[in-house]
Amino acid sequence: MASDDGDREWQYAVDEVGEDADPEDDRRRIEPESVTPENALFVLVGVLLAIGALAYGLGLI
């Protein structure tokens, strides 16, 4: 069933779009956190697996 365009609400206000919009209005800053050993281990294992897959794919191993 087709909806009437007059019944729909605007998704954005006029001051939220265009040249006058404030880009930092709704954004929150992402604060860096300390590195935990568990996260560092997962990154290291991922890097080693990626290097191994590339080396195997290129026929180096």
Secondary structure by P-SEA (a helix, b strand, c coil): ccccccccccccccccccccccccccbbbbbbbcccaaaaaaaaaaaaaaaaaaaaaaccc
